[in-house]
Amino acid sequence: MRVQSSATTASRIAVAAAREQQPGLGTLQAALGVIAFSLTFPATAWGLEGFGPWSLVAVRSVLAAVIAGGCLLALRVPLPARRHWSGLAIVAAGVVLGFPLLTTLALETSTTAHAAVVVGLLPLTTALLSALRVGTRPSRTFWAAAVAGAAAVLAFTVQQSGGALNTADVYLFAALLVCAAGYTEGGRLARIMPGWHVIGWALVLCLPLTVPVAAFALAQEPVRLTAHSVTGLLWVAAGSQFLGLVVWYRGMAAIGIPKASQLQLAQPLLTLVWSVLLLGEHLPVAAPLTAVAVLVCIAVTQRARG
C-alpha cells in the first residue's frame, strides 16, 4: 500500500515537473481556449435563430457529452476516484449547465457586446476564487494589473452599451459567479487528472438531467433549422463546451489558474471582433485603444509572480 502511494506521489511530481518545464505550451493552450470561448456568444446568437434557449443549452450539452463520452469509452478511461466527484459536480454546475443557460437567457434580450461584460469580470473573479479555494497567492503587481485590465474591459463594454442596465444583467452576473467557480475547481482537478478527463466526466455526469430536458424543450419550443442555427449549435457543443475547455484546463494546470484566467481579458475584445464579422455589429472607435491597454495588462500578469 505504501509502495503504491509512493508511486502515485512520484507520478504526480513527475507530471507537475513536466508541466513546469513547458510554460509556453501551457500559455498557448490557455490562449486557444480563450479564442474558442470568444466565439461562444456569436455562435449562441446564431443558435437562438433556430432554437429556444432551453433547447439550445440542453442539446449542446448532450452533443458535447456524446463526444466526450465516446472519447472516454474509446480510450477506456477508468472512472474518477470517489473523492473527485464533488469537484466534477461543481465543474458541471458551473461550466456545463450554469454559464451556458444563464448567458443564453441573457442573450435573448442583450447584445453580444453587452454580454461580454461577464467575461470582462471573469478573470478577476476566477483569480479571487482561486486564492480562496486553491490557496494561490499572486503578487501585488499581478493584482494591480488584473484589476486594471478588468476596469478597462468594464469601462469599454459599459460605454459601448450606453451605460444602460437591463434585466439580462441578473443572468450575466450570476453566470459570472458560477463560471468562475467551475473554472477554479476544474483548474484544480486538471493538476490531478488530464484536462479533457475533467470536462469529459463533468459532461457525462449531466446526461441524466440534460437528456430529458432536451427532449422536453424540443417538444415545447419551436425549432427552425437553418445554416446559422445548426452551425451555432455545433460550435457551442463541440468547440465551446468540449474542445475549448479541454485546452483551457490543460493551460490552467500548466501555468496556474490566476495567470491563465488573465488571458481572458482579451476575450471580450475578440468576441466583439467576431460580432462585427459574423453578426454585423458596429465596432466602436474605442476598441483599438482598449485592446492595447488590455494586452499591456496581460503582459504584466504573465510576467508577475503568480
NUDRENTI-116237 format. One line per 2 residues: for each residue x negated, y, z negated of N, C-alpha, C. Coordinates in nm, 3 decimals, always signed. Layout:
<sites>
X:Y:Z:X:Y:Z:X:Y:Z  ...
</sites>
This chain:
<sites>
-0.083:-0.120:+0.000:+0.000:+0.000:+0.000:-0.087:+0.126:+0.000  -0.194:+0.120:-0.080:-0.286:+0.233:-0.085:-0.361:+0.248:+0.047
-0.394:+0.132:+0.108:-0.465:+0.137:+0.235:-0.377:+0.202:+0.342  -0.247:+0.163:+0.344:-0.154:+0.221:+0.441:-0.139:+0.370:+0.419
-0.127:+0.410:+0.291:-0.113:+0.552:+0.259:-0.235:+0.631:+0.302  -0.354:+0.573:+0.278:-0.477:+0.641:+0.317:-0.487:+0.654:+0.468
-0.446:+0.547:+0.538:-0.450:+0.552:+0.684:-0.356:+0.659:+0.737  -0.236:+0.666:+0.677:-0.139:+0.768:+0.720:-0.192:+0.907:+0.696
-0.251:+0.928:+0.579:-0.308:+1.059:+0.547:-0.420:+1.095:+0.642  -0.507:+0.998:+0.671:-0.617:+1.023:+0.764:-0.566:+1.057:+0.903
-0.458:+0.987:+0.944:-0.400:+1.013:+1.076:-0.345:+1.155:+1.084  -0.276:+1.199:+0.978:-0.220:+1.334:+0.978:-0.331:+1.439:+0.980
-0.440:+1.411:+0.907:-0.552:+1.505:+0.905:-0.615:+1.514:+1.044  -0.627:+1.399:+1.112:-0.684:+1.398:+1.246:-0.598:+1.475:+1.344
-0.464:+1.457:+1.334:-0.372:+1.529:+1.422:-0.382:+1.679:+1.397  -0.385:+1.717:+1.268:-0.395:+1.860:+1.234:-0.525:+1.918:+1.285
-0.635:+1.842:+1.272:-0.764:+1.892:+1.319:-0.765:+1.910:+1.469  -0.704:+1.815:+1.540:-0.699:+1.826:+1.686:-0.621:+1.947:+1.730
-0.511:+1.975:+1.657:-0.429:+2.091:+1.692:-0.505:+2.221:+1.665  -0.580:+2.222:+1.557:-0.655:+2.342:+1.522:-0.760:+2.374:+1.629
-0.808:+2.268:+1.699:-0.910:+2.289:+1.800:-0.852:+2.340:+1.932  -0.718:+2.345:+1.944:-0.654:+2.386:+2.068:-0.554:+2.499:+2.044
-0.597:+2.611:+1.983:-0.503:+2.720:+1.958:-0.453:+2.782:+2.088  -0.537:+2.782:+2.192:-0.495:+2.837:+2.320:-0.381:+2.758:+2.380
-0.389:+2.624:+2.371:-0.283:+2.539:+2.422:-0.155:+2.560:+2.343  -0.168:+2.575:+2.210:-0.050:+2.599:+2.127:+0.018:+2.730:+2.163
-0.062:+2.834:+2.187:-0.006:+2.963:+2.227:+0.066:+2.952:+2.361  +0.006:+2.879:+2.455:+0.066:+2.859:+2.587:+0.200:+2.785:+2.574
+0.203:+2.683:+2.490:+0.327:+2.606:+2.473:+0.437:+2.693:+2.411  +0.401:+2.770:+2.309:+0.500:+2.859:+2.248:+0.549:+2.963:+2.348
+0.457:+3.014:+2.431:+0.495:+3.114:+2.532:+0.589:+3.054:+2.636  +0.566:+2.928:+2.675:+0.656:+2.862:+2.768:+0.795:+2.846:+2.707
+0.799:+2.819:+2.576:+0.926:+2.811:+2.507:+1.001:+2.944:+2.511  +0.928:+3.053:+2.490:+0.988:+3.186:+2.493:+1.045:+3.215:+2.632
+0.971:+3.179:+2.737:+1.020:+3.200:+2.873:+1.149:+3.121:+2.897  +1.151:+2.997:+2.849:+1.273:+2.915:+2.864:+1.389:+2.978:+2.789
+1.363:+3.025:+2.666:+1.471:+3.085:+2.587:+1.520:+3.216:+2.648  +1.430:+3.290:+2.715:+1.469:+3.419:+2.771:+1.574:+3.405:+2.879
+1.585:+3.287:+2.937:+1.686:+3.261:+3.039:+1.820:+3.215:+2.981  +1.823:+3.193:+2.849:+1.942:+3.135:+2.788:+2.064:+3.225:+2.801
+2.051:+3.354:+2.768:+2.166:+3.442:+2.772:+2.220:+3.461:+2.914  +2.134:+3.488:+3.014:+2.186:+3.495:+3.151:+2.251:+3.365:+3.197
+2.188:+3.251:+3.162:+2.246:+3.121:+3.200:+2.379:+3.099:+3.130  +2.390:+3.142:+3.004:+2.516:+3.131:+2.932:+2.624:+3.216:+2.997
+2.586:+3.338:+3.039:+2.682:+3.424:+3.110:+2.731:+3.357:+3.238  +2.640:+3.291:+3.310:+2.681:+3.215:+3.428:+2.775:+3.101:+3.389
+2.740:+3.029:+3.283:+2.822:+2.916:+3.240:+2.962:+2.957:+3.201  +2.975:+3.075:+3.140:+3.106:+3.124:+3.098:+3.196:+3.161:+3.216
+3.137:+3.171:+3.336:+3.219:+3.197:+3.454:+3.309:+3.078:+3.488  +3.270:+2.959:+3.443:+3.348:+2.840:+3.476:+3.391:+2.755:+3.358
+3.337:+2.784:+3.239:+3.371:+2.704:+3.121:+3.415:+2.796:+3.007  +3.499:+2.744:+2.918:+3.531:+2.815:+2.796:+3.413:+2.808:+2.700
+3.409:+2.894:+2.598:+3.294:+2.895:+2.507:+3.273:+2.764:+2.433  +3.379:+2.702:+2.385:+3.365:+2.577:+2.312:+3.323:+2.463:+2.405
+3.379:+2.462:+2.525:+3.340:+2.359:+2.623:+3.194:+2.371:+2.660  +3.149:+2.495:+2.684:+3.012:+2.517:+2.726:+2.913:+2.471:+2.619
+2.939:+2.507:+2.495:+2.847:+2.471:+2.386:+2.846:+2.321:+2.363  +2.965:+2.260:+2.359:+2.972:+2.116:+2.330:+2.913:+2.034:+2.443
+2.945:+2.069:+2.568:+2.894:+1.991:+2.681:+2.742:+2.006:+2.694  +2.691:+2.128:+2.672:+2.546:+2.147:+2.681:+2.474:+2.062:+2.577
+2.531:+2.052:+2.457:+2.469:+1.972:+2.352:+2.472:+1.823:+2.385  +2.586:+1.778:+2.442:+2.598:+1.637:+2.479:+2.498:+1.603:+2.590
+2.491:+1.687:+2.692:+2.397:+1.661:+2.802:+2.252:+1.660:+2.752  +2.217:+1.755:+2.667:+2.082:+1.760:+2.613:+2.053:+1.636:+2.528
+2.154:+1.590:+2.452:+2.137:+1.472:+2.368:+2.120:+1.346:+2.453  +2.189:+1.340:+2.567:+2.173:+1.226:+2.658:+2.030:+1.221:+2.712
+1.977:+1.338:+2.750:+1.838:+1.343:+2.799:+1.741:+1.302:+2.689  +1.759:+1.363:+2.571:+1.669:+1.334:+2.459:+1.681:+1.189:+2.414
+1.806:+1.140:+2.402:+1.827:+1.003:+2.359:+1.768:+0.903:+2.458  +1.780:+0.933:+2.588:+1.721:+0.846:+2.689:+1.570:+0.838:+2.675
+1.507:+0.952:+2.648:+1.361:+0.953:+2.629:+1.322:+0.875:+2.504  +1.397:+0.893:+2.396:+1.366:+0.823:+2.271:+1.381:+0.672:+2.289
+1.486:+0.630:+2.361:+1.507:+0.487:+2.383:+1.400:+0.430:+2.477  +1.371:+0.502:+2.584:+1.274:+0.452:+2.681:+1.137:+0.431:+2.620
+1.100:+0.521:+2.529:+0.968:+0.511:+2.465:+0.972:+0.435:+2.333  +1.091:+0.383:+2.298:+1.109:+0.302:+2.177:+1.058:+0.374:+2.052
+1.099:+0.499:+2.041:+1.059:+0.579:+1.925:+1.137:+0.531:+1.802  +1.070:+0.495:+1.693:+1.141:+0.449:+1.574:+1.218:+0.561:+1.507
+1.317:+0.524:+1.428:+1.394:+0.624:+1.354:+1.304:+0.701:+1.258  +1.331:+0.829:+1.237:+1.251:+0.906:+1.140:+1.270:+0.851:+0.999
+1.172:+0.878:+0.914:+1.184:+0.837:+0.774:+1.303:+0.907:+0.710  +1.362:+0.843:+0.611:+1.483:+0.897:+0.547:+1.461:+1.038:+0.493
+1.339:+1.067:+0.445:+1.313:+1.197:+0.384:+1.315:+1.311:+0.487  +1.308:+1.277:+0.616:+1.307:+1.381:+0.720:+1.447:+1.415:+0.772
+1.548:+1.336:+0.738:+1.680:+1.357:+0.796:+1.745:+1.487:+0.749  +1.718:+1.528:+0.626:+1.776:+1.654:+0.579:+1.720:+1.771:+0.658
+1.590:+1.766:+0.688:+1.529:+1.871:+0.770:+1.585:+1.870:+0.911  +1.604:+1.751:+0.968:+1.661:+1.740:+1.103:+1.804:+1.793:+1.106
+1.876:+1.775:+0.996:+2.013:+1.827:+0.988:+2.013:+1.980:+0.993  +1.913:+2.042:+0.930:+1.902:+2.188:+0.934:+1.871:+2.235:+1.076
+1.781:+2.162:+1.144:+1.749:+2.195:+1.283:+1.875:+2.183:+1.369  +1.950:+2.074:+1.348:+2.071:+2.052:+1.426:+2.174:+2.163:+1.401
+2.194:+2.198:+1.276:+2.292:+2.301:+1.242:+2.251:+2.437:+1.296  +2.119:+2.463:+1.298:+2.072:+2.596:+1.339:+2.058:+2.614:+1.488
+1.982:+2.524:+1.554:+1.948:+2.547:+1.695:+2.031:+2.464:+1.792  +2.091:+2.355:+1.746:+2.173:+2.273:+1.835:+2.318:+2.320:+1.836
+2.371:+2.357:+1.718:+2.511:+2.395:+1.708:+2.531:+2.544:+1.681  +2.470:+2.594:+1.572:+2.499:+2.730:+1.525:+2.464:+2.840:+1.622
+2.337:+2.846:+1.663:+2.294:+2.954:+1.751:+2.364:+2.951:+1.887  +2.373:+2.836:+1.955:+2.444:+2.834:+2.083:+2.589:+2.876:+2.072
+2.660:+2.826:+1.969:+2.802:+2.859:+1.955:+2.822:+3.006:+1.925  +2.748:+3.058:+1.828:+2.767:+3.197:+1.786:+2.730:+3.296:+1.896
+2.621:+3.268:+1.968:+2.581:+3.360:+2.076:+2.676:+3.349:+2.196  +2.727:+3.230:+2.221:+2.823:+3.214:+2.331:+2.951:+3.290:+2.301
+2.998:+3.282:+2.177:+3.117:+3.359:+2.138:+3.090:+3.508:+2.149  +2.969:+3.550:+2.113:+2.934:+3.691:+2.122:+2.931:+3.739:+2.266
+2.881:+3.654:+2.356:+2.866:+3.694:+2.496:+2.999:+3.704:+2.570  +3.107:+3.658:+2.506:+3.238:+3.678:+2.567:+3.277:+3.825:+2.569
+3.227:+3.903:+2.471:+3.261:+4.045:+2.462:+3.138:+4.136:+2.462  +3.019:+4.078:+2.471:+2.897:+4.156:+2.465:+2.814:+4.132:+2.591
+2.734:+4.232:+2.629:+2.642:+4.213:+2.741:+2.521:+4.134:+2.694  +2.447:+4.079:+2.788:+2.326:+4.005:+2.751:+2.223:+4.097:+2.687
+2.219:+4.223:+2.731:+2.123:+4.317:+2.675:+2.153:+4.345:+2.528  +2.280:+4.362:+2.495:+2.316:+4.387:+2.355:+2.289:+4.263:+2.270
+2.316:+4.145:+2.326:+2.291:+4.022:+2.251:+2.144:+4.002:+2.222  +2.058:+4.064:+2.303:+1.914:+4.049:+2.284:+1.867:+4.108:+2.151
+1.951:+4.188:+2.084:+1.913:+4.241:+1.953:+1.889:+4.128:+1.854  +1.959:+4.016:+1.872:+1.937:+3.900:+1.785:+1.794:+3.851:+1.799
+1.750:+3.837:+1.923:+1.615:+3.789:+1.948:+1.513:+3.891:+1.899  +1.548:+4.021:+1.905:+1.457:+4.123:+1.856:+1.428:+4.110:+1.708
+1.525:+4.064:+1.631:+1.507:+4.045:+1.487:+1.462:+3.904:+1.451  +1.477:+3.809:+1.544:+1.447:+3.670:+1.513:+1.302:+3.643:+1.472
+1.201:+3.701:+1.540:+1.063:+3.674:+1.498:+1.034:+3.713:+1.354  +1.081:+3.833:+1.315:+1.056:+3.879:+1.178:+1.130:+3.792:+1.078
+1.254:+3.757:+1.109:+1.333:+3.672:+1.019:+1.270:+3.534:+1.006  +1.222:+3.478:+1.117:+1.158:+3.346:+1.112:+1.031:+3.351:+1.028
+0.953:+3.459:+1.043:+0.830:+3.472:+0.964:+0.862:+3.483:+0.815  +0.969:+3.556:+0.782:+1.010:+3.570:+0.642:+1.054:+3.436:+0.583
+1.137:+3.362:+0.658:+1.183:+3.232:+0.610:+1.068:+3.133:+0.600  +0.972:+3.145:+0.692:+0.855:+3.058:+0.686:+0.775:+3.082:+0.559
+0.762:+3.210:+0.522:+0.689:+3.242:+0.399:+0.758:+3.184:+0.277  +0.892:+3.183:+0.280:+0.968:+3.132:+0.166:+0.972:+2.978:+0.165
+0.991:+2.917:+0.283:+1.012:+2.772:+0.291:+0.881:+2.694:+0.296  +0.789:+2.740:+0.380:+0.665:+2.665:+0.404:+0.550:+2.717:+0.320
+0.562:+2.841:+0.271:+0.457:+2.897:+0.188:+0.346:+2.965:+0.265  +0.371:+3.001:+0.393:+0.270:+3.073:+0.470:+0.253:+3.213:+0.414
+0.131:+3.264:+0.419:+0.102:+3.397:+0.365:+0.022:+3.478:+0.466  +0.091:+3.531:+0.570:+0.019:+3.614:+0.668:-0.035:+3.741:+0.604
-0.130:+3.803:+0.672:-0.194:+3.924:+0.620:-0.102:+4.044:+0.632  -0.141:+4.155:+0.566:-0.064:+4.278:+0.576:-0.064:+4.332:+0.718
-0.176:+4.314:+0.787:-0.183:+4.357:+0.927:-0.079:+4.285:+1.012  -0.065:+4.153:+0.987:+0.034:+4.075:+1.058:+0.174:+4.130:+1.034
+0.209:+4.152:+0.905:+0.343:+4.200:+0.872:+0.368:+4.338:+0.932  +0.268:+4.424:+0.928:+0.284:+4.559:+0.984:+0.313:+4.552:+1.134
+0.236:+4.469:+1.205:+0.257:+4.456:+1.349:+0.391:+4.390:+1.379  +0.431:+4.290:+1.298:+0.558:+4.222:+1.319:+0.676:+4.317:+1.300
+0.670:+4.397:+1.193:+0.777:+4.495:+1.167:+0.781:+4.600:+1.277  +0.665:+4.646:+1.321:+0.660:+4.746:+1.427:+0.718:+4.691:+1.557
+0.684:+4.567:+1.589:+0.738:+4.506:+1.710:+0.888:+4.489:+1.703  +0.939:+4.444:+1.587:+1.083:+4.429:+1.569:+1.154:+4.563:+1.579
+1.093:+4.668:+1.521:+1.152:+4.802:+1.526:+1.159:+4.853:+1.670  +1.053:+4.827:+1.748:+1.051:+4.871:+1.888:+1.160:+4.804:+1.968
+1.175:+4.673:+1.948:+1.278:+4.600:+2.021:+1.418:+4.644:+1.978  +1.437:+4.664:+1.847:+1.566:+4.709:+1.796:+1.603:+4.846:+1.852
+1.508:+4.938:+1.849:+1.534:+5.073:+1.899:+1.572:+5.069:+2.047  +1.502:+4.985:+2.121:+1.529:+4.974:+2.265:+1.669:+4.917:+2.291
+1.702:+4.805:+2.224:+1.829:+4.739:+2.252:+1.948:+4.822:+2.203  +1.934:+4.887:+2.086:+2.042:+4.972:+2.035:+2.063:+5.092:+2.126
+1.952:+5.154:+2.170:+1.962:+5.268:+2.261:+2.024:+5.225:+2.393  +1.986:+5.107:+2.439:+2.036:+5.059:+2.567:+2.186:+5.029:+2.562
+2.235:+4.989:+2.444:+2.378:+4.961:+2.431:+2.456:+5.083:+2.386  +2.389:+5.199:+2.380:+2.458:+5.321:+2.342:+2.477:+5.336:+2.193
+2.416:+5.252:+2.114:+2.425:+5.262:+1.969:+2.558:+5.216:+1.913  +2.643:+5.159:+1.997:+2.776:+5.118:+1.952:+2.773:+4.975:+1.899
+2.844:+4.950:+1.792:+2.858:+4.816:+1.736:+2.994:+4.761:+1.775  +3.001:+4.632:+1.794:+3.129:+4.569:+1.827:+3.146:+4.442:+1.747
+3.259:+4.376:+1.768:+3.288:+4.257:+1.688:+3.189:+4.144:+1.713  +3.123:+4.148:+1.828:+3.024:+4.043:+1.858:+2.905:+4.048:+1.764
+2.881:+4.163:+1.698:+2.764:+4.175:+1.611:+2.770:+4.078:+1.494  +2.890:+4.047:+1.446:+2.903:+3.950:+1.336:+2.849:+3.814:+1.381
+2.887:+3.774:+1.502:+2.837:+3.648:+1.556:+2.685:+3.654:+1.574  +2.636:+3.767:+1.623:+2.494:+3.779:+1.654:+2.407:+3.772:+1.529
+2.446:+3.842:+1.422:+2.366:+3.839:+1.301:+2.374:+3.703:+1.231  +2.489:+3.637:+1.240:+2.499:+3.501:+1.186:+2.411:+3.407:+1.265
+2.409:+3.424:+1.398:+2.323:+3.341:+1.483:+2.177:+3.361:+1.449  +2.140:+3.485:+1.419:+2.002:+3.517:+1.381:+1.958:+3.435:+1.261
+2.041:+3.428:+1.159:+2.005:+3.360:+1.035:+1.995:+3.208:+1.054  +2.095:+3.149:+1.121:+2.092:+3.003:+1.135:+1.981:+2.959:+1.228
+1.950:+3.038:+1.330:+1.843:+3.001:+1.422:+1.707:+3.011:+1.355  +1.686:+3.115:+1.277:+1.559:+3.130:+1.206:+1.537:+3.012:+1.110
+1.644:+2.968:+1.045:+1.634:+2.853:+0.955:+1.598:+2.727:+1.035  +1.661:+2.710:+1.151:+1.632:+2.594:+1.234:+1.491:+2.595:+1.288
+1.443:+2.714:+1.328:+1.306:+2.725:+1.377:+1.205:+2.693:+1.267  +1.230:+2.746:+1.149:+1.138:+2.725:+1.037:+1.128:+2.578:+1.000
+1.245:+2.513:+0.987:+1.245:+2.372:+0.950:+1.187:+2.286:+1.062  +1.219:+2.320:+1.186:+1.165:+2.245:+1.298:+1.015:+2.259:+1.310
+0.964:+2.382:+1.285:+0.820:+2.402:+1.287:+0.750:+2.323:+1.179  +0.813:+2.312:+1.062:+0.755:+2.232:+0.954:+0.752:+2.085:+0.991
+0.863:+2.034:+1.046:+0.868:+1.893:+1.084:+0.773:+1.860:+1.198  +0.749:+1.958:+1.286:+0.662:+1.934:+1.401:+0.517:+1.916:+1.361
+0.484:+1.944:+1.237:+0.349:+1.917:+1.187:+0.339:+1.773:+1.135  +0.453:+1.706:+1.126:+0.458:+1.569:+1.077:+0.485:+1.470:+1.189
+0.572:+1.510:+1.283:+0.608:+1.426:+1.397:+0.599:+1.509:+1.525  +0.591:+1.444:+1.642:+0.586:+1.520:+1.767:+0.705:+1.614:+1.781
+0.680:+1.731:+1.840:+0.784:+1.831:+1.852:+0.908:+1.783:+1.925  +0.889:+1.699:+2.029:+1.006:+1.654:+2.104:+1.087:+1.552:+2.024
+1.024:+1.484:+1.929:+1.099:+1.396:+1.840:+1.193:+1.479:+1.751  +1.144:+1.595:+1.707:+1.225:+1.680:+1.619:+1.354:+1.721:+1.687
+1.344:+1.783:+1.804:+1.466:+1.829:+1.871:+1.546:+1.711:+1.926  +1.475:+1.604:+1.966:+1.544:+1.487:+2.019:+1.637:+1.424:+1.916
+1.585:+1.399:+1.795:+1.667:+1.339:+1.692:+1.775:+1.435:+1.641  +1.746:+1.565:+1.640:+1.846:+1.664:+1.599:+1.964:+1.663:+1.697
+1.935:+1.652:+1.825:+2.042:+1.646:+1.926:+2.125:+1.518:+1.911  +2.056:+1.406:+1.894:+2.126:+1.278:+1.878:+2.211:+1.279:+1.751
+2.160:+1.342:+1.646:+2.233:+1.350:+1.520:+2.368:+1.420:+1.537  +2.377:+1.511:+1.634:+2.500:+1.588:+1.655:+2.603:+1.518:+1.742
+2.565:+1.408:+1.808:+2.655:+1.343:+1.902:+2.791:+1.303:+1.844  +2.798:+1.250:+1.721:+2.930:+1.215:+1.667:+3.024:+1.336:+1.656
+2.969:+1.455:+1.653:+3.052:+1.576:+1.648:+3.072:+1.636:+1.786  +2.965:+1.643:+1.866:+2.974:+1.714:+1.993:+3.055:+1.638:+2.099
+3.052:+1.505:+2.097:+3.128:+1.429:+2.197:+3.279:+1.451:+2.183  +3.338:+1.433:+2.064:+3.482:+1.460:+2.053:+3.519:+1.606:+2.075
+3.433:+1.698:+2.030:+3.460:+1.840:+2.052:+3.457:+1.871:+2.201  +3.362:+1.814:+2.274:+3.354:+1.836:+2.418:+3.479:+1.784:+2.488
+3.523:+1.665:+2.450:+3.642:+1.606:+2.512:+3.766:+1.692:+2.485  +3.781:+1.737:+2.361:+3.897:+1.818:+2.324:+3.892:+1.954:+2.393
+3.774:+2.019:+2.392:+3.760:+2.152:+2.450:+3.784:+2.150:+2.601  +3.733:+2.048:+2.669:+3.752:+2.039:+2.814:+3.900:+2.020:+2.849
+3.974:+1.955:+2.757:+4.117:+1.936:+2.781:+4.198:+2.062:+2.754  +4.146:+2.150:+2.668:+4.219:+2.270:+2.627:+4.180:+2.395:+2.706
+4.053:+2.406:+2.743:+4.004:+2.525:+2.810:+3.996:+2.502:+2.961  +4.029:+2.604:+3.040:+4.020:+2.588:+3.186:+3.876:+2.571:+3.233
+3.857:+2.489:+3.333:+3.725:+2.464:+3.389:+3.727:+2.498:+3.538  +3.630:+2.579:+3.579:+3.618:+2.615:+3.721:+3.474:+2.595:+3.762
+3.449:+2.487:+3.835:+3.312:+2.453:+3.873:+3.268:+2.539:+3.991  +3.163:+2.616:+3.968:+3.101:+2.698:+4.072:+2.951:+2.676:+4.066
+2.880:+2.727:+4.164:+2.734:+2.713:+4.164:+2.675:+2.779:+4.040  +2.726:+2.898:+4.004:+2.676:+2.968:+3.886:+2.706:+2.891:+3.758
+2.829:+2.848:+3.740:+2.868:+2.784:+3.615:+2.794:+2.652:+3.594  +2.777:+2.574:+3.700:+2.708:+2.446:+3.688:+2.559:+2.469:+3.663
+2.499:+2.564:+3.736:+2.357:+2.595:+3.716:+2.333:+2.645:+3.574  +2.420:+2.734:+3.526:+2.406:+2.786:+3.390:+2.415:+2.676:+3.287
+2.513:+2.585:+3.304:+2.529:+2.473:+3.212:+2.407:+2.384:+3.211  +2.358:+2.349:+3.329:+2.242:+2.260:+3.337:+2.118:+2.323:+3.275
+2.101:+2.454:+3.294:+1.983:+2.518:+3.236:+1.990:+2.522:+3.083  +2.104:+2.565:+3.027:+2.111:+2.574:+2.881:+2.102:+2.436:+2.817
+2.142:+2.331:+2.891:+2.133:+2.196:+2.836:+1.991:+2.141:+2.845  +1.934:+2.140:+2.966:+1.802:+2.079:+2.986:+1.688:+2.175:+2.953
+1.701:+2.301:+2.994:+1.592:+2.397:+2.973:+1.589:+2.456:+2.834  +1.699:+2.521:+2.793:+1.701:+2.589:+2.663:+1.712:+2.492:+2.547
+1.802:+2.393:+2.561:+1.835:+2.307:+2.447:+1.735:+2.196:+2.424  +1.663:+2.154:+2.528:+1.571:+2.042:+2.509:+1.427:+2.077:+2.545
+1.397:+2.100:+2.673:+1.258:+2.121:+2.714:+1.197:+2.245:+2.649  +1.273:+2.354:+2.642:+1.221:+2.475:+2.579:+1.186:+2.454:+2.433
+1.272:+2.380:+2.362:+1.247:+2.355:+2.221:+1.133:+2.256:+2.201  +1.112:+2.166:+2.296:+1.000:+2.071:+2.286:+0.868:+2.147:+2.282
+0.845:+2.233:+2.382:+0.718:+2.306:+2.386:+0.711:+2.411:+2.275  +0.826:+2.464:+2.235:+0.829:+2.564:+2.128:+0.783:+2.505:+1.996
+0.837:+2.390:+1.959:+0.798:+2.327:+1.833:+0.654:+2.279:+1.836  +0.608:+2.233:+1.952:+0.467:+2.194:+1.963:+0.377:+2.315:+1.943
+0.416:+2.428:+2.001:+0.339:+2.550:+1.985:+0.336:+2.597:+1.840  +0.452:+2.591:+1.773:+0.457:+2.633:+1.633:+0.371:+2.544:+1.545
+0.370:+2.415:+1.575:+0.288:+2.323:+1.496:+0.140:+2.351:+1.515  +0.102:+2.397:+1.635:-0.040:+2.418:+1.666:-0.093:+2.550:+1.612
-0.016:+2.658:+1.624:-0.069:+2.790:+1.585:-0.002:+2.847:+1.461  +0.097:+2.776:+1.407:+0.164:+2.825:+1.288:+0.295:+2.895:+1.322
+0.391:+2.882:+1.231:+0.524:+2.939:+1.254:+0.521:+3.091:+1.267  +0.450:+3.164:+1.178:+0.452:+3.311:+1.190:+0.398:+3.362:+1.323
+0.281:+3.312:+1.366:+0.222:+3.361:+1.490:+0.308:+3.323:+1.611  +0.359:+3.201:+1.613:+0.443:+3.160:+1.726:+0.570:+3.244:+1.731
+0.628:+3.272:+1.614:+0.752:+3.348:+1.612:+0.735:+3.487:+1.670  +0.618:+3.547:+1.653:+0.597:+3.683:+1.703:+0.588:+3.690:+1.854
+0.560:+3.577:+1.919:+0.563:+3.575:+2.065:+0.704:+3.603:+2.116  +0.803:+3.577:+2.032:+0.941:+3.600:+2.073:+0.977:+3.748:+2.080
+0.887:+3.834:+2.036:+0.913:+3.977:+2.052:+0.926:+4.013:+2.201  +0.865:+3.932:+2.286:+0.874:+3.958:+2.430:+1.003:+3.903:+2.491
+1.075:+3.822:+2.415:+1.192:+3.754:+2.473:+1.304:+3.849:+2.515  +1.342:+3.950:+2.434:+1.448:+4.040:+2.480:+1.414:+4.112:+2.610
+1.288:+4.149:+2.625:+1.248:+4.220:+2.746:+1.249:+4.126:+2.866  +1.207:+4.001:+2.846:+1.217:+3.902:+2.953:+1.363:+3.876:+2.988
+1.448:+3.869:+2.886:+1.591:+3.849:+2.910:+1.648:+3.963:+2.993  +1.603:+4.084:+2.963:+1.650:+4.200:+3.039:+1.610:+4.189:+3.186
+1.488:+4.144:+3.210:+1.442:+4.127:+3.349:+1.529:+4.024:+3.421  +1.555:+3.911:+3.356:+1.641:+3.809:+3.417:+1.782:+3.863:+3.437
+1.829:+3.946:+3.344:+1.964:+4.000:+3.356:+1.975:+4.091:+3.478  +1.867:+4.165:+3.505:+1.865:+4.251:+3.625:+1.863:+4.166:+3.751
+1.777:+4.064:+3.752:+1.759:+3.982:+3.872:+1.877:+3.889:+3.897  +1.934:+3.832:+3.790:+2.038:+3.730:+3.807:+2.179:+3.784:+3.790
+2.196:+3.887:+3.705:+2.330:+3.938:+3.676:+2.355:+4.077:+3.733  +2.250:+4.141:+3.785:+2.266:+4.273:+3.843:+2.282:+4.385:+3.743
+2.238:+4.363:+3.617:+2.247:+4.468:+3.516:+2.140:+4.575:+3.541  +2.164:+4.694:+3.490:+2.075:+4.807:+3.514:+1.954:+4.800:+3.422
+1.834:+4.830:+3.475:+1.711:+4.830:+3.397:+1.682:+4.972:+3.347  +1.686:+4.996:+3.216:+1.660:+5.130:+3.162:+1.516:+5.174:+3.184
+1.495:+5.304:+3.190:+1.361:+5.360:+3.209:+1.271:+5.327:+3.091  +1.331:+5.312:+2.972:+1.251:+5.286:+2.852:+1.191:+5.147:+2.847
+1.235:+5.057:+2.936:+1.189:+4.918:+2.930:+1.038:+4.904:+2.943  +0.971:+4.968:+3.042:+0.825:+4.951:+3.052:+0.750:+5.001:+2.929
+0.794:+5.114:+2.871:+0.728:+5.166:+2.751:+0.744:+5.070:+2.634  +0.865:+5.017:+2.620:+0.889:+4.920:+2.512:+0.806:+4.795:+2.534
+0.793:+4.753:+2.660:+0.715:+4.633:+2.690:+0.570:+4.649:+2.647  +0.512:+4.766:+2.675:+0.374:+4.792:+2.636:+0.359:+4.789:+2.484
+0.453:+4.854:+2.413:+0.448:+4.857:+2.266:+0.458:+4.716:+2.208  +0.547:+4.636:+2.264:+0.566:+4.500:+2.215:+0.442:+4.415:+2.241
+0.384:+4.427:+2.359:+0.264:+4.350:+2.391:+0.148:+4.384:+2.297  +0.136:+4.512:+2.258:+0.033:+4.552:+2.163:+0.058:+4.485:+2.028
+0.184:+4.485:+1.984:+0.218:+4.421:+1.856:+0.191:+4.272:+1.859  +0.223:+4.208:+1.972:+0.196:+4.065:+1.985:+0.046:+4.036:+1.974
-0.034:+4.120:+2.042:-0.179:+4.101:+2.039:-0.232:+4.112:+1.896  -0.179:+4.207:+1.820:-0.224:+4.226:+1.681:-0.186:+4.106:+1.596
-0.061:+4.056:+1.610:-0.018:+3.943:+1.528:-0.097:+3.818:+1.560  -0.136:+3.799:+1.687:-0.212:+3.681:+1.724:-0.356:+3.684:+1.672
-0.410:+3.806:+1.652:-0.546:+3.818:+1.600:-0.552:+3.828:+1.448  -0.438:+3.866:+1.388:-0.436:+3.883:+1.242:-0.442:+3.748:+1.174
-0.490:+3.750:+1.052:-0.495:+3.626:+0.973:-0.354:+3.586:+0.937  -0.312:+3.468:+0.979:-0.176:+3.424:+0.950:-0.167:+3.275:+0.938
</sites>
